[in-house]
């Protein structure tokens, strides 16, 4: 698809409302809602769209997050385009159904307003909830800002329903930092979105000959299903890049698995994901003014992890600083582990900088200092910003 002119409308929107607007434009037939901070206002906005007639969808007001995912699971199997959203403890409560949906490769979209996991109790941001689902057979994408939260939500429906993928997609965006922050957002007109995301015209049930099949699989079948899911994830990398290019043709904004800033001649790379990528970009620009050649790699797609692209960039530098907003206890920073695995065999140190847990403030000056330390003396393998 090529567009000779981009039809963008400028709006001021908080992140929750930007995602809700994208969902409304994607025209799902079934929504399941259960409130939890900080995503509640997103579902309230969707309810307004349904009540006003702007979105012709069945909204199911369920009694729990588990039921929310179960409801749209069934609707998606029968051919409906569906959506739900949650955060933190709500995502944990969904966990059983999250794995059912991923294991059966059901196309649907869920948004996660990332939030710290109890205990101790916190309603503020980190990525522990989002990353805890890294093995659930879901495509996982993370937004840097409110614009990306809108854009990625639109792309998620197209990626999920692609016949070469047929996987659920989880869009993460930072709780309060994005969900409740108002930014300038360019939204596409409805006609363009309708062309970009055509109606879903397939289902996973033959209504002419419906058959119920038990879900118990013998070992040969079970490992076969898992291997097919692995292949679908690999194909998803190609589809994500293709959808990103198609989206660029209609929106003039570029997307894919990763995004690079000042990487070509960099001696040091900062690798990050989510909202603090903007802070990292500022830090990289500042140290450049001091003569330190730093660059930034933003991970947009966490699953499937873009290991080939990361390795190709990292092989050219002297050191890598990975910003981790989630931690695997007894092992290490989760994103740093992914990068180290991708870069196995390269003689490049990879440092994990853990920060921002439970909403702890991390500013450009903190990242700037870490880059300067890495340039001067190297870093410990794991550094906590506390």
C-alpha positions in Angstrom: 0.0 0.0 0.0 1.3 3.4 -0.9 -0.1 6.8 0.1 0.5 9.9 -1.8 -0.5 12.1 1.1 -0.6 11.5 4.9 -3.9 12.4 6.5 -2.9 13.0 10.1 -5.1 14.9 12.7 -3.3 16.5 15.7 -4.8 15.7 19.1 -3.7 16.2 22.7 -4.2 12.9 24.4 -3.0 10.9 27.5 -1.6 7.5 26.8 -4.7 5.6 27.9 -6.9 7.6 25.7 -4.5 7.3 22.7 -4.7 3.5 23.0 -8.5 3.6 23.4 -8.7 5.8 20.2 -6.6 3.3 18.3 -8.8 0.4 19.5 -11.9 2.3 18.5 -10.5 2.9 15.0 -9.6 -0.8 14.7 -13.2 -1.8 15.1 -13.2 -4.8 17.5 -16.5 -6.6 18.0 -15.9 -7.7 21.6 -14.2 -5.9 24.5 -13.7 -7.3 28.0 -13.2 -4.8 30.8 -12.0 -5.0 34.4 -10.5 -1.9 36.1 -7.0 -1.7 37.6 -4.8 1.3 38.0 -3.2 2.7 35.9 -5.2 1.4 32.9 -8.8 2.1 34.1 -9.3 5.3 32.2 -8.5 3.5 29.0 -11.5 1.1 29.4 -13.7 4.0 30.6 -13.0 5.8 27.4 -13.8 2.7 25.4 -17.0 2.4 27.3 -17.8 6.0 26.2 -17.2 5.1 22.6 -19.5 2.1 22.8 -22.3 4.1 24.6 -22.1 6.9 22.0 -22.2 4.5 19.1 -18.7 5.5 17.8 -17.7 1.9 18.4 -20.2 -0.9 17.6 -18.9 -3.6 20.0 -20.1 -5.8 22.7 -18.5 -4.7 26.0 -18.4 -7.5 28.6 -18.1 -6.2 32.2 -16.5 -9.2 33.8 -15.8 -10.0 37.5 -12.0 -10.5 37.1 -9.1 -10.2 34.8 -9.0 -14.0 34.4 -12.6 -13.8 33.1 -11.6 -10.8 30.8 -9.1 -12.9 29.0 -11.3 -16.0 29.0 -14.1 -14.0 27.4 -12.2 -12.5 24.5 -10.4 -15.9 24.1 -13.7 -17.5 23.1 -14.8 -14.6 21.0 -11.6 -14.5 19.1 -11.9 -18.3 18.4 -15.3 -17.7 16.8 -14.0 -15.0 14.5 -14.3 -11.7 16.4 -11.7 -9.0 16.6 -11.2 -8.5 20.4 -9.3 -6.4 22.9 -8.7 -6.1 26.6 -6.2 -4.3 28.9 -4.7 -4.7 32.4 -1.7 -4.1 34.6 0.4 -5.6 37.3 -1.6 -7.9 39.6 -4.3 -8.0 37.0 -1.9 -9.4 34.5 -0.8 -12.0 37.0 -4.5 -13.0 37.6 -4.9 -13.4 33.8 -1.8 -15.7 33.7 -3.6 -19.0 33.2 -5.6 -17.7 30.3 -2.6 -15.8 28.9 -0.9 -19.2 28.4 -4.0 -20.8 26.9 -4.4 -18.0 24.4 -0.7 -18.2 23.4 -0.6 -22.0 23.3 -3.6 -22.0 20.9 -2.2 -19.1 18.9 -5.4 -17.1 19.0 -5.2 -13.7 17.3 -6.1 -10.9 19.8 -4.6 -7.8 21.3 -4.1 -6.8 24.9 -2.6 -3.6 26.3 -0.5 -3.6 29.5 0.0 -0.4 31.4 3.2 -1.5 33.1 3.2 -1.4 36.8 5.3 -2.8 39.6 4.3 -6.1 41.2 3.5 -6.5 44.9 4.9 -7.1 47.5 5.5 -4.4 48.7 2.6 -2.7 47.2 3.1 -0.1 44.4 1.0 1.4 41.8 3.9 3.0 40.0 5.9 1.9 37.0 8.4 -0.8 36.1 8.5 -3.6 33.5 8.3 -6.7 35.8 4.7 -7.5 34.9 5.2 -7.2 31.1 8.4 -9.2 31.1 7.0 -11.9 33.2 5.0 -13.1 30.2 8.1 -13.4 27.9 7.6 -17.2 27.5 3.8 -17.2 27.0 3.9 -17.4 23.2 2.8 -13.7 22.7 4.3 -11.1 20.5 5.3 -8.3 22.9 5.9 -4.7 21.8 6.7 -1.7 24.0 6.0 2.0 23.3 8.4 4.8 24.1 5.8 7.6 24.1 2.1 8.3 23.6 2.4 8.5 19.9 3.9 5.1 19.8 1.3 3.7 22.1 -1.3 4.7 19.5 0.7 3.6 16.5 1.7 0.2 17.9 -1.9 -0.6 18.9 -3.0 -0.2 15.3 -0.2 -2.3 14.1 -0.8 -5.0 16.7 -4.2 -5.9 15.2 -2.7 -6.3 11.8 0.3 -8.4 13.0 -1.8 -10.7 15.2 -4.3 -11.5 12.4 -1.6 -12.1 9.7 -2.0 -15.7 8.5 1.8 -16.2 8.8 1.6 -15.2 12.5 -1.7 -15.9 14.2 -0.3 -15.0 17.6 -1.7 -12.8 20.3 0.0 -9.4 20.7 0.7 -7.6 23.9 1.4 -3.8 23.8 3.2 -2.4 26.8 3.4 1.2 27.8 4.7 2.7 31.0 2.1 3.2 33.8 1.5 6.9 34.7 4.6 8.0 32.8 2.6 7.4 29.6 -0.9 6.4 30.6 -1.6 9.7 32.3 0.7 12.0 30.5 -0.8 14.2 27.8 1.2 14.6 24.6 0.8 15.7 21.0 -0.5 12.8 19.0 -1.0 12.5 15.3 -3.9 10.2 14.6 -4.9 8.8 11.2 -8.3 9.4 9.8 -10.8 6.5 10.0 -10.7 5.8 6.2 -7.0 5.3 6.3 -7.2 3.0 9.3 -10.0 1.0 7.7 -7.8 0.4 4.7 -4.7 -0.4 6.8 -6.6 -2.9 9.0 -9.3 -4.6 6.9 -12.1 -6.5 8.7 -11.1 -9.9 10.0 -12.7 -12.4 7.7 -11.7 -15.7 9.1 -12.3 -17.7 12.3 -10.8 -20.8 13.9 -14.1 -22.7 14.1 -16.0 -24.3 11.2 -19.6 -23.3 12.0 -20.9 -25.6 9.3 -19.4 -28.5 11.1 -18.5 -27.5 14.6 -16.5 -30.1 16.6 -15.3 -30.0 20.2 -11.9 -31.5 20.7 -10.2 -32.2 24.1 -7.1 -30.2 24.7 -5.0 -33.1 26.0 -2.0 -33.8 23.7 0.3 -36.7 23.6 4.0 -35.9 23.8 4.6 -36.1 20.1 1.7 -33.7 19.4 2.6 -31.3 22.2 6.2 -30.8 21.1 5.0 -30.4 17.5 2.6 -27.6 18.5 5.3 -25.9 20.4 7.7 -26.1 17.5 5.1 -24.7 15.2 4.7 -21.7 17.6 8.5 -21.2 17.5 8.3 -21.0 13.7 5.4 -18.6 13.9 7.5 -16.3 16.2 10.3 -16.3 13.7 7.9 -15.4 10.9 6.5 -12.7 13.1 9.9 -10.8 12.8 9.4 -10.6 9.0 5.7 -9.6 9.4 6.5 -6.9 12.0 9.0 -5.3 9.8 6.6 -5.4 6.8 3.7 -4.0 8.8 6.0 -1.2 10.0 7.0 -0.3 6.5 3.3 -0.3 5.4 2.4 1.9 8.4 5.2 4.3 7.4 3.6 4.7 4.0 0.3 5.8 5.5 1.6 7.7 8.6 5.1 8.8 7.8 6.4 7.2 11.0 8.9 4.4 10.9 8.6 1.1 13.0 10.2 -2.3 13.2 11.9 -4.5 15.6 14.4 -1.9 16.8 15.3 1.7 16.3 18.8 3.2 16.3 20.0 6.7 17.2 23.6 7.7 16.5 24.7 4.1 16.2 26.8 4.3 13.0 30.1 5.5 14.6 29.3 4.7 18.3 31.9 3.4 20.7 29.3 2.7 23.4 25.7 1.7 23.0 22.8 2.2 25.4 20.1 -0.4 24.9 16.7 0.4 26.4 12.9 -0.3 26.1 9.9 1.8 27.0 9.5 5.4 28.2 12.9 6.0 29.6 14.3 5.6 26.1 13.7 9.3 25.7 15.8 10.0 28.7 18.6 7.8 27.3 18.4 9.7 24.0 19.0 12.9 25.8 21.9 11.4 27.8 23.5 10.1 24.6 23.3 13.5 23.0 24.9 15.2 26.0 27.9 12.8 26.2 28.4 13.3 22.5 29.0 17.0 23.3 31.7 15.9 25.7 33.5 13.8 23.0 32.1 10.4 24.0 30.7 8.6 20.9 27.6 7.0 22.3 24.6 5.6 20.5 21.2 4.3 21.5 19.3 1.1 20.5 15.6 1.1 21.3 14.0 -2.3 21.6 10.5 -2.0 20.2 9.8 -5.7 19.9 10.7 -7.7 22.9 9.2 -10.9 21.7 10.3 -12.2 19.2 13.6 -10.8 20.4 15.6 -9.2 17.6 18.8 -11.0 18.4 20.2 -10.9 14.9 19.8 -7.1 14.6 21.2 -6.5 18.1 24.3 -8.7 17.5 25.0 -7.0 14.2 25.1 -3.5 15.9 26.9 -4.6 19.0 29.8 -6.2 17.2 31.1 -2.8 16.2 31.3 -1.1 19.6 33.6 -1.1 22.7 30.8 -1.5 25.3 27.1 -1.9 25.8 25.0 -0.5 28.7 21.6 -2.2 29.0 18.9 -0.3 30.9 16.9 -2.8 32.9 13.5 -1.9 34.5 12.9 -5.5 35.5 15.0 -8.1 37.2 15.2 -11.9 37.4 16.1 -12.6 41.0 19.0 -15.0 41.3 19.9 -14.3 37.6 20.1 -10.6 36.7 18.6 -7.8 34.6 16.2 -9.4 32.1 16.9 -7.2 29.1 20.6 -7.6 29.7 20.3 -11.3 29.7 18.6 -11.1 26.3 21.4 -8.9 24.9 24.1 -11.1 26.4 22.5 -14.2 24.9 22.2 -12.5 21.5 25.8 -11.4 21.6 27.3 -14.6 22.7 30.8 -15.0 21.1 31.5 -11.3 20.7 34.3 -9.8 22.7 32.2 -6.8 23.9 31.3 -6.2 27.6 27.6 -5.9 28.3 26.7 -4.0 31.5 23.3 -4.2 33.2 22.1 -1.0 34.8 19.0 -1.8 36.9 16.8 1.1 37.8 13.3 2.6 37.8 11.8 -0.3 39.9 8.6 0.7 41.6 8.6 4.1 39.9 12.0 5.1 41.1 13.0 8.2 39.2 15.7 7.9 36.6 16.7 11.0 34.7 19.0 11.7 31.8 21.7 12.8 34.2 21.8 9.4 35.8 22.2 7.6 32.4 24.8 10.3 31.3 26.9 9.5 34.4 26.8 5.8 33.7 28.0 6.3 30.1 30.8 8.5 31.4 31.8 5.8 33.9 31.8 3.1 31.3 34.0 5.2 29.1 36.5 6.0 31.8 36.8 2.8 33.8 34.2 0.3 32.7 31.3 -0.8 34.9 30.5 -3.6 37.2 28.6 -6.3 35.4 25.5 -5.2 37.3 24.8 -1.7 38.6 21.7 -0.7 40.5 20.5 2.9 40.5 19.0 3.2 44.1 
